[in-house]
Amino acid sequence: MKYILALLTITFLAFTAQPSEAVELLHTYDSMKDDTQELASQYPDIAIYSEQGISTGLNLEIFSVDVALNITELTAEELNALPTMYVDGTHHGNEGMSAEASFLFLQDILERSAADPTYLEGKRLVVTPSVNPDGYFQDCRNNWNGVDLNRNYPYMWGMYGTSDTPGSCPASGTYRGPSEGSEIETQVNMEMMRGMNVYVYFSAHTGSNDIVLPWKITGEYAVPIADWDLYEYFLNESTNVSGLTYRDPSGAGESIAWGYGARTAISVIVEVDDMQWSPIETTTIRGALTNELLMYDLAWENLELFGGNLEITDESAKSITVMNIGWGAAYNTTAGNGIIDVIQPGETITINRNGNFIEYHRLIQNGEEENMTLIVNNLTVIQTTDNESTPSMSFISTTFCILTAITLRRNE
């Protein structure tokens, strides 16, 4: 009923508006699906539209677009190894502007990449405008089962800010579900993220025009964020470009808690403009999302800096010199001869080498799998003065590096 009334209201306002008012309408589920598919089809060399699963009640498709340079030529392993930014919207189906933010960001990246392919070089973007198609279609916060999908993820599930009573439309609720990760939509989203090397995860919501942390860092349920220095740097940069400040979440079991805790992506909710189904008369949809889109751009254009990022500035047969150009520290760095515990952002250090690899962890957070944040890079084979090659790493160490690299790039 609420959905029907909303459509009638939109139709009435659209027909009664004066020609000079430039009324702009938000997408519906169907128009968002059609426009997203059409958008991807315009860039066949860099974008692939796909449907990941269907919703709980109405059997609506959960669709996404995958973007990478020469994407049709990449193997699944190559694609999954790329540093990735993942963006989604409408975990809460009645938060239509969250889907608009996701769509506009996708559109921007595709347009810029078509003009300058280097804009995509070495990284990947995945966008899912609607995680909750049933709710989006009905203008309802919850999914078909009355579950608040943003309380259903299996990380800190049910700790605080949730309900044990299913919600019903048009009333809102925070029902966490009968068990952690119980909902099809939650499972589809997690499965997608397990197939990515996610560096950054933005989940769009509406209401408060700010940034939400993955879990509480103050108060009764406070838990430290292991990579807080990196988070803080990024959040300060975000405030500088967008004016958005950050806060603790209101509930546990959110997608971003799982995104950082389990998948080691720097994960935040971006609370965008709170416009819902009403027509926009005083500005454009893009205009209402200007600040948030600036923050999306910041993350994308600095994606590889989310964590330690060691750049080799000098090599010899016995040592290498590296500079950490990342926004976070690099941990447990080794080139086969001793371990450097921490290399801070901006720090330059010379490391003894005993092989042809350098490896380090770009974050502290461990995640749900071993070595999710491990970076392994090849070094140049350099001849010594006595015409001998740089010593190779031991068979065990080399095998470990190769297996680690395969694990990081496997198609899950």
C-alpha positions in Angstrom: 0.0 0.0 0.0 2.8 2.4 0.9 4.5 1.7 -2.4 1.3 2.4 -4.4 0.6 5.6 -2.5 4.2 6.7 -3.1 3.9 6.1 -6.8 0.5 8.0 -6.9 2.1 10.9 -5.1 5.0 11.0 -7.5 2.7 10.9 -10.5 0.5 13.7 -9.1 3.4 16.0 -8.3 5.1 15.3 -11.7 1.9 16.2 -13.6 1.1 19.3 -11.5 4.6 20.8 -11.4 5.2 23.9 -13.4 7.5 23.4 -16.4 10.2 25.6 -14.8 10.5 23.4 -11.7 12.6 20.7 -13.3 11.2 17.8 -11.2 13.6 14.8 -11.0 12.4 11.3 -9.9 14.4 8.6 -8.2 14.8 5.2 -9.8 12.4 2.3 -9.0 13.9 -1.2 -8.8 12.9 -1.9 -12.4 14.3 1.3 -13.8 17.5 1.0 -11.8 18.0 -2.5 -13.1 17.3 -1.5 -16.7 19.5 1.6 -16.5 22.4 -0.2 -14.9 22.4 -2.9 -17.5 22.2 -0.3 -20.3 25.0 1.7 -18.7 27.3 -1.4 -18.6 26.5 -2.3 -22.2 27.9 1.0 -23.3 31.4 0.0 -22.1 31.8 -3.6 -23.1 35.6 -3.6 -22.9 35.7 -2.5 -19.3 32.3 -3.4 -17.7 30.3 -6.6 -17.2 26.8 -6.7 -15.9 25.8 -9.8 -14.1 23.1 -11.2 -11.8 24.3 -12.8 -8.6 21.2 -14.3 -7.1 17.5 -13.7 -6.4 15.7 -12.1 -3.5 13.8 -14.0 -0.8 10.2 -13.3 -1.7 9.7 -11.7 -5.1 12.4 -13.5 -6.9 14.0 -10.3 -8.0 17.6 -10.3 -9.3 20.5 -9.0 -7.2 22.6 -7.4 -10.0 26.0 -5.9 -10.1 28.5 -4.4 -12.5 32.2 -5.4 -12.5 34.7 -2.9 -13.9 38.4 -3.4 -14.8 40.7 -2.6 -17.6 40.4 -5.1 -20.5 38.0 -7.1 -18.2 37.0 -9.6 -20.9 40.6 -10.7 -21.4 41.3 -11.3 -17.7 41.2 -14.8 -16.1 39.1 -15.2 -12.9 42.3 -15.4 -10.9 43.7 -12.2 -12.4 40.5 -10.3 -11.8 40.1 -11.6 -8.2 43.7 -10.5 -7.4 43.2 -6.9 -8.4 42.9 -4.3 -5.5 39.1 -3.7 -5.4 36.6 -1.1 -4.3 33.2 -2.5 -3.6 30.1 -0.3 -3.4 26.6 -1.3 -2.6 23.2 0.3 -1.8 19.7 -0.3 -0.3 20.4 -2.8 2.4 17.4 -0.9 3.6 15.0 -0.9 0.7 13.3 2.4 1.5 16.6 4.3 1.3 16.5 5.0 -2.5 19.2 7.6 -2.5 21.7 5.0 -1.5 21.1 3.2 -4.9 21.4 6.5 -6.7 24.8 7.2 -5.1 26.0 3.8 -6.2 24.7 4.2 -9.7 26.2 7.7 -10.2 29.6 6.7 -8.9 29.6 3.7 -11.4 28.6 6.1 -14.2 31.4 8.5 -13.3 34.1 5.8 -13.2 33.0 4.3 -16.6 32.9 7.7 -18.3 36.3 8.7 -16.9 37.9 5.4 -17.8 36.6 5.5 -21.4 38.3 8.9 -21.8 41.5 7.7 -19.9 42.0 4.0 -19.6 44.8 4.6 -17.0 42.1 5.6 -14.6 41.4 1.9 -14.2 44.9 0.6 -14.4 45.8 -2.0 -11.7 42.4 -2.0 -9.9 38.8 -3.1 -9.9 35.4 -1.7 -9.1 32.3 -3.7 -8.3 28.9 -2.0 -7.7 25.7 -3.5 -6.5 23.0 -0.8 -6.4 20.5 -2.9 -4.5 21.3 -5.6 -2.0 17.6 -5.8 -0.9 15.5 -5.9 -4.1 12.3 -6.9 -2.4 12.6 -4.0 0.0 13.6 -1.6 -2.7 10.6 -2.6 -4.9 8.2 -2.2 -2.0 9.7 0.9 -0.4 10.3 -1.2 2.8 13.4 -1.2 5.1 13.4 -4.9 5.7 13.6 -7.9 3.4 10.6 -10.2 2.6 11.1 -12.0 5.9 11.0 -8.8 8.0 14.8 -9.0 8.6 16.9 -5.9 8.7 19.7 -7.1 6.4 22.1 -4.6 8.0 21.8 -6.5 11.3 22.2 -10.0 9.8 25.9 -10.3 9.0 27.9 -12.9 11.0 30.3 -10.5 12.7 29.3 -9.2 16.2 25.8 -10.4 15.3 23.2 -9.5 17.8 25.5 -7.8 20.3 23.6 -4.5 20.4 21.0 -2.4 18.6 19.0 -5.2 17.2 15.5 -6.8 17.7 14.3 -10.4 18.0 11.0 -9.5 16.4 10.4 -9.5 12.6 9.6 -6.2 11.1 6.6 -5.5 8.8 5.9 -2.8 6.3 5.4 0.1 6.5 6.8 0.0 10.0 10.6 -0.2 10.3 12.6 -2.6 12.4 16.0 -3.9 13.4 15.3 -7.6 13.4 18.6 -9.4 13.2 17.1 -12.6 11.7 16.8 -16.1 13.2 20.5 -16.8 12.9 23.6 -15.0 11.7 23.8 -14.7 7.9 20.4 -16.4 7.6 19.1 -14.4 4.7 19.7 -15.1 1.0 20.5 -11.5 0.3 23.2 -11.4 3.0 24.7 -14.7 1.7 24.8 -13.4 -1.9 26.6 -10.3 -0.8 29.1 -12.2 1.3 29.8 -14.6 -1.5 30.4 -11.7 -3.9 32.9 -10.2 -1.5 34.7 -13.5 -1.0 35.6 -13.4 -4.7 37.3 -10.0 -4.4 40.6 -8.7 -3.1 38.7 -5.9 -1.3 40.7 -2.9 -0.2 37.7 -0.5 0.4 34.0 -1.3 1.0 31.4 1.5 0.9 27.9 0.6 1.9 25.5 3.4 1.1 22.5 4.3 3.4 20.5 7.4 4.0 19.5 9.6 6.8 22.3 11.3 8.7 24.8 12.6 6.1 27.8 11.2 7.8 30.2 8.2 7.9 29.6 5.1 10.1 32.4 3.0 11.6 32.4 -0.8 11.3 31.7 -1.2 15.1 31.6 0.9 18.2 34.9 2.3 19.4 33.4 4.2 22.4 31.0 3.2 25.2 29.9 -0.1 26.6 30.4 -2.3 23.5 33.6 -0.6 22.4 36.1 -2.8 20.5 39.4 -1.3 19.2 39.9 -1.1 15.4 43.3 -2.7 14.8 44.1 -0.4 11.9 42.8 2.7 13.5 45.7 4.9 12.4 44.8 4.1 8.8 41.1 4.6 9.4 41.7 7.9 11.1 43.9 9.2 8.3 41.3 8.2 5.7 38.4 9.7 7.7 40.2 13.0 8.1 40.9 13.1 4.4 37.2 12.3 3.7 36.1 15.2 6.0 38.5 17.5 4.2 36.9 16.8 0.8 33.3 16.1 1.7 32.7 17.8 5.1 31.3 14.5 6.4 32.2 13.4 10.0 32.2 9.9 11.5 30.4 8.2 14.3 29.8 4.8 15.9 27.1 2.5 14.4 23.7 2.1 16.0 23.6 -1.7 15.6 25.8 -4.8 15.4 26.0 -7.4 12.7 26.3 -4.7 10.0 27.7 -5.4 6.6 30.7 -3.2 7.2 31.6 -5.0 10.5 31.9 -8.2 8.4 33.6 -6.3 5.6 36.5 -5.2 7.8 36.5 -7.9 10.4 36.2 -10.9 8.0 37.4 -9.5 4.7 39.9 -6.9 5.8 38.4 -4.1 3.7 38.5 -0.6 5.1 34.7 -0.5 5.5 32.3 2.3 6.2 28.7 3.2 5.8 28.2 6.4 3.9 25.0 8.0 5.0 23.9 10.0 2.0 21.0 12.4 1.5 17.8 11.3 3.1 15.5 12.0 0.1 13.4 8.9 -0.5 10.7 8.5 -3.2 9.6 12.1 -3.4 10.5 14.1 -6.5 13.5 16.4 -6.2 12.6 20.0 -7.2 15.2 22.3 -5.7 18.3 20.5 -6.9 19.3 17.4 -8.9 19.9 13.9 -7.5 23.6 14.4 -8.3 23.6 17.8 -6.6 22.1 16.3 -3.5 24.9 13.7 -3.4 27.8 16.0 -4.2 29.7 15.6 -0.9 29.3 11.8 -0.8 30.5 11.4 -4.4 33.6 13.4 -3.6 34.4 10.9 -0.8 33.8 7.9 -3.2 36.2 9.6 -5.7 38.8 10.0 -2.9 38.7 6.4 -2.1 38.9 5.2 -5.6 41.7 7.4 -6.7 43.8 6.4 -3.7 42.7 2.8 -3.5 46.2 1.2 -3.4 47.2 3.5 -0.5 44.7 1.9 1.9 47.3 0.2 4.0 51.1 -0.2 3.7 52.4 0.1 0.1 56.1 -0.4 -0.2 57.7 1.2 -3.3 61.2 0.0 -4.1 63.5 2.9 -4.6 66.9 1.1 -4.9 68.1 -2.5 -5.3 71.4 -4.2 -5.0 72.5 -7.8 -4.8 72.6 -7.7 -1.0 69.9 -5.1 -0.1 66.8 -3.2 -1.2 65.6 0.2 -0.2 61.9 0.8 0.1 59.6 3.7 0.9 56.1 3.2 2.3 53.9 5.4 0.2 50.7 4.0 1.7 48.3 5.7 4.2 49.0 2.9 6.7 52.0 1.0 8.0 53.5 -2.1 6.5 54.0 -5.0 8.9 56.5 -8.0 9.1 58.5 -7.0 6.0 61.1 -9.4 4.8 63.3 -9.9 1.7 64.5 -13.3 3.0 66.9 -12.1 5.6 65.3 -10.9 8.9 62.0 -9.2 9.5 61.2 -5.5 9.9 58.2 -5.3 12.3 56.7 -2.0 11.2 57.5 0.5 8.4 55.5 3.6 9.0 53.8 5.8 6.3 56.4 8.0 4.6 59.3 6.0 6.1 62.3 4.9 3.9 64.3 1.9 5.0 67.0 -0.4 3.6 66.5 -4.1 4.1 69.0 -7.0 3.8 68.0 -9.4 1.0 68.5 -13.1 0.6 66.3 -13.9 -2.3 64.2 -12.5 -5.1 60.9 -11.7 -3.2 59.8 -9.1 -0.8 56.7 -9.7 1.3 54.8 -7.7 3.9 51.3 -7.3 5.4 49.5 -4.1 4.4 47.1 -4.3 7.5 47.0 -5.6 11.0 43.5 -7.1 10.8 43.7 -10.8 10.1 40.3 -11.6 8.5 38.6 -14.9 8.1 41.4 -16.5 6.0 45.1 -16.8 6.5 47.4 -14.2 4.9 44.6 -12.1 3.4 46.6 -8.9 3.6 50.0 -10.4 2.5 51.7 -8.7 -0.4 54.4 -10.6 -2.3 56.4 -8.8 -4.9 59.2 -10.1 -7.2 62.7 -8.4 -7.0 65.1 -7.9 -9.8 67.8 -10.7 -10.1 71.0 -8.7 -9.8 74.5 -10.0 -10.6 77.1 -9.7 -7.8 80.7 -8.5 -8.4 81.8 -12.1 -8.6 79.2 -12.7 -11.4 76.9 -14.7 -9.2 73.2 -14.1 -9.2 71.3 -12.8 -6.2 70.9 -15.8 -3.8 67.5 -17.4 -4.2 65.2 -17.9 -1.3 65.0 -21.4 0.2 62.7 -23.9 -1.5 60.3 -23.8 1.5 60.2 -20.0 1.6 59.7 -19.7 -2.2 57.0 -22.4 -2.2 55.3 -20.5 0.6 55.3 -17.2 -1.3 53.9 -18.9 -4.5 51.2 -20.8 -2.6 50.3 -17.6 -0.8 50.0 -15.7 -4.0 47.8 -18.4 -5.5 45.6 -18.4 -2.4 45.1 -14.6 -2.6 44.1 -14.9 -6.3 41.9 -18.0 -6.2 38.4 -17.9 -7.6 36.2 -18.6 -4.6 
